[in-house]
Amino acid sequence: MAIIADRIEINPEVMLGQPVIRGTRIKVELILRKLAEGATDADLVDAYPNLSQEDIRAAIRYAADVVAHEELIEGSATS
């Protein structure tokens, strides 16, 4: 198990190793998708009682870090 930041963990035995909020089965991906669909922090906290606003911020920070360290592969685009 790896703890990423202070609230995100990756454990092969939890949700097939997808990043989750530590101590839960709430995937970072789920939080990001719900926010992208227009859910508010309050909506998420209401729907997932084990989730806090700090957890939501940690999920967003984690996603930003992943994108910041993403390796881009250049190639030729075809139409």
C-alpha positions in Angstrom: 0.0 0.0 0.0 1.2 3.5 -0.9 -0.1 6.6 0.8 0.1 9.5 -1.6 -0.1 12.9 0.0 -2.0 12.8 3.3 -5.4 11.5 2.3 -4.9 9.4 -0.9 -3.8 5.7 -0.9 -3.1 3.1 -3.6 -3.5 -0.4 -2.4 -3.8 -3.4 -4.9 -6.3 -5.0 -2.5 -8.7 -1.9 -2.5 -10.5 -1.1 -5.7 -7.9 -2.9 -7.8 -5.2 -0.5 -6.9 -7.0 2.7 -8.0 -6.3 5.8 -6.0 -8.9 6.1 -3.2 -9.5 8.4 -0.2 -7.5 6.7 2.6 -9.6 4.4 4.7 -12.5 4.3 2.2 -13.4 2.7 -1.1 -14.2 6.2 -2.6 -12.1 6.5 -5.8 -10.4 9.8 -6.7 -11.8 9.3 -10.2 -15.4 9.2 -8.8 -14.9 12.5 -7.0 -13.4 14.2 -10.1 -16.2 12.9 -12.3 -18.9 14.0 -9.9 -17.3 17.5 -9.7 -17.0 17.6 -13.5 -20.7 16.8 -13.8 -21.5 19.8 -11.6 -21.7 18.3 -8.1 -20.7 20.6 -5.3 -18.6 19.7 -2.4 -21.7 19.7 -0.2 -23.4 17.3 -2.7 -20.5 14.9 -2.4 -20.2 15.1 1.4 -24.0 14.5 1.6 -23.8 11.5 -0.7 -20.7 10.0 0.9 -20.7 10.6 4.7 -17.1 9.3 5.1 -15.9 12.0 2.8 -14.8 15.5 3.9 -14.1 18.7 2.1 -10.4 18.1 2.8 -10.6 14.8 1.0 -12.2 16.4 -2.0 -9.3 19.0 -2.1 -6.8 16.2 -1.8 -8.3 14.3 -4.7 -8.1 17.5 -6.8 -4.4 18.0 -5.8 -3.6 14.4 -6.6 -5.2 14.7 -10.1 -3.2 18.0 -10.7 0.0 16.3 -9.6 -0.6 13.3 -11.9 -1.3 15.6 -14.9 1.8 17.7 -14.0 4.0 14.7 -14.1 2.4 13.0 -17.1 4.8 12.0 -19.8 3.7 13.1 -23.2 4.6 11.0 -26.2 5.0 12.9 -29.4 3.8 11.4 -32.6 2.4 12.3 -36.0 -1.3 13.0 -36.1 -3.2 11.6 -39.1 -6.5 12.8 -40.4 
